[in-house]
Amino acid sequence: MLLSNYGAFTSMQVEDGAVRGLDLHLERLKHEALDLFGVAVPEARLRQRMRSALAGRKGRCSLRVQLFLEAVTLRTPGAQGEPSVLVVASNPAAPLRDPLRLRTVTYAREAPHLKHVGTFGLMRARRAAAEAGADDALFVGADGVISEGSIWNIGFVEDGRIIWPLAPMLAGTGQALIRRGLDGVGLAEEIRAVDGKALASFRQAFICNSATPACPVGNIDGRSLDVDPVLMDRLEAAWATNAPQPI
């Protein structure tokens, strides 16, 4: 697995043996397995491996479920079969709270629809952003259109409406949980392409992933954005409308 660097995974936050959006994570693992290896892992097996990794743990923790196939090597890249499952439980990831400083970087993840283990490019982009004094990188495609961040999705705010970028990217579980609950907190949404001109017009933005329901963006490329704690509370409330699902 380490030598081929060919695999995919999903990461989630566990609350007393349950996960918000567990159905999303299981569906992701199914599509990853079919896309990369041609065979899906039975859901019952995934759940059993996850429960085994959690044995003896109570409260909150992080769980990473990774798929790989030892038969896939540089000499046998076309090998197919049901992948092996590696599950790692660790301390819970603390959600981000403080406004983030982002730097746009021209970069697009390979096979962006997959949460794969090929992270060299995104890590290099994050390092470049940090060297420039930012907290993280916001990816811009060669066409000038905003897509996603290193390990999160981004949303913008326009006249009280949530604007999600339209571009090749990973469909994040945190983003999906927010979208499921927007109606319940009285927020509308729209998905559309966000180019440089549109980016410059937004006064508010936030990021989200499985560990962070919503964190405000305070600065993009040196331009300050407004931070609205009430909006962050509404977004987190939308996320929280999704009850944890037992593993």
N, C-alpha and C positions, 0 to 999 in steps of 0.2 A: 504493500500500500504506500509506504513512504517513498519507495524507489520510483513507482509509476506516477505518483501524484495525481491519480485518476479516481475521483470519488466525490461524494456529495454528502450533505448533512443538514440537520436542522437543530436549532437551539431553542430551549424553552425554559420558562420559570415555573417551578412546581410549588403548589400551595397545598400542603397536607395531602399529597398523593393525587392532586388534580391539577389540570392545566387549562387556562383560558385559551380557547382556540385549539384545543387538542385535535379536533377534526381537521383543522387547517394544516397542522404539522404532519399528521398521518397521510393526508392527501398529497402533501409536498413530497414525502418520502416515497410514496407510490409512483408519482410521475418521475422523480429523479431516478428511481431504479429502472423503470421502463425505458427512459431516455438513454441512460448510460450503459445498462447491462442487459436490456431486453426482457428482464423478468422482474416482477414485483415481489417484495417480501410479504408474506401473509400478515395481515394486521394482527392476528392473534400472537404471532411470533414477536412482532415489534413490541406489543404491549407486555408480553412476558419478560422480554429482555429489559424493558424499562422498569418494570416492577422489581426485577432482581437487583438492578443497580440502585434502587431506592430502598432496598431492604434495610431496616433499622434506622432509617432517617425519618425525622419528624419536622414539621414546620415548613420552612421555605428552603429551596435549593435550586440550582441550575442543572439542566440536563441537556447533554449533547448526544444526539443519535447520528452516527456516521455510517455510511454504506461504502463498501469496497469489495473488490473481487481480485483475489490473488492471481487468478489466471490471466489478468490483464497486465501485460508487460510491454516494454518497447518493442519486443520481437513478436508479441502476440496481442496487438492492440484490439483486434476484433473479437476477442473471446467474449462469450455471453454466458449468462447463468444467474441463478439467484445469488445476490451479493451477501457477504458476511455483514454482520451488524455489530458495531462497537458502540457501547453506551457508557458515557462518563458522567457521574454526578459530582458536583462541586458546590462550593459556597454560593449563595444567591448573588446575582449581579445587582448592584445598587443602581436604581434608575438615575439618569442624569437629571439635574434640576436647574443648575446655573445656566444663564444664556450663553450659547455657543458662538464662537467666532469661526466663521467658515471661509475657506479660500477656494475659489473655483479652479479646477484642474481639468485640462482636456484629457479625458480618459473614459474608456468604456470597458466594463468587465467582459471577458470572453464568455459566450453563452450566458448572457445576463439573466435569462429566465430561470437559471439553476443556482442554488446555493451550493456551489462546488468548492473543493478544497484548493483550487488554484488562486491563492490570495497574494501572490508576489506583487502584482501590479497595483492592487488597491493599497497594500501596505506601503509600497514605495510612494504612492500618492499621498497617503496620510503623513508620511515622514516629511515629504516636501512641504506640505501645508504647515506642519509643526515648525519646520525650519524658517518659514516665512512669518511665524508669530501667531498662527491660527491654531484652533483646537482640532480641526478635522477638515477633510476635503469634500467638496461638492462637485460631482462629476458633470462635465459638459462634453457632449459628443462632438465629433468633427464637424457636424452640421450646425454647431452652436446652440443646440437644444439641451436644456437641463434634464438629467435623468434621475439620479439617486445619489446617496452618500456612500461612504465606505461600508458601513454595516447598518444602514438605516434608510428609511424613506423620508422624503421631505414634503411638507405641505405648505402652501402659501394662503394668505387671507386677503380677500378682495370684497369690500362692501359686505362683510359679515358672512361671506361664502368661502368654503374651503376649496382651494384650487390644487388639484393633484397633477403633477407633470405627466404628459403623454410622451413616452419614449421607451425604448427597450430597457427593461430593468427587472429586478426581482420583485415579485408580488409579495410584499412583506406581510407577516402575520399580524404584527402590531397595527399596520395600516388597515388591514381587513377588519380587525376588531373595532377600530374607531369608525370605519365606514358603516358597519352593522348598527352602530348606536347613534349615528348623527341625528336621525329623525327624532329620537327620543329626547335629545337635548336642544332641539329646535334649530339645528344647523343644516344648511344645504351644501351641496358639493358639486364640483364640475371637474372633468378631466380634459385637459387641453395642453397643447405644446407650449412650453415656456422657453422663449429665447432670451437673449441678452437684454433686449428692450423691455420685455415683460418683467424680467427679473428686477430691473432697475425701478420698476413702477410699484412693486410690492412694498408695503410698509411693515408687514408682519410675516413671520414664518416659524415653523416648528419642525422638529424631527421626531420620528417614532420607530421603535422596533420592539422585539419581544420582551426586552428588559425595561424599556422606557416608554410608558404610554404617550407622553408628550413632553417635550423639552423645548423652550423657546430658543430661537436664533436671535442673537443680539447684534450680529455684524456679519456682513458678507463682503469680502474684498475691501474692507476698510469703511464701508458705508453702514452707519448705525441703523438698526431697525427698532421699531417700537416693541416693547414687551408688555403683554397684557396677562397678568396672573389669572384674571377671571376666565379668559378664553382657555388657558391651559387647564383650569379646573373643569370647564365644560367638555373639553376633549377627553380628559381622563375619565369623566363621568360617562361619556359615550363608550369608551373602552370597557369600563366597569359594568356596563349593562350585560356583558357576556359572562355568564356564570362559569366558574371553573368546572371542567369536565373530568370525572375520575378516570385515571389510567387503567 
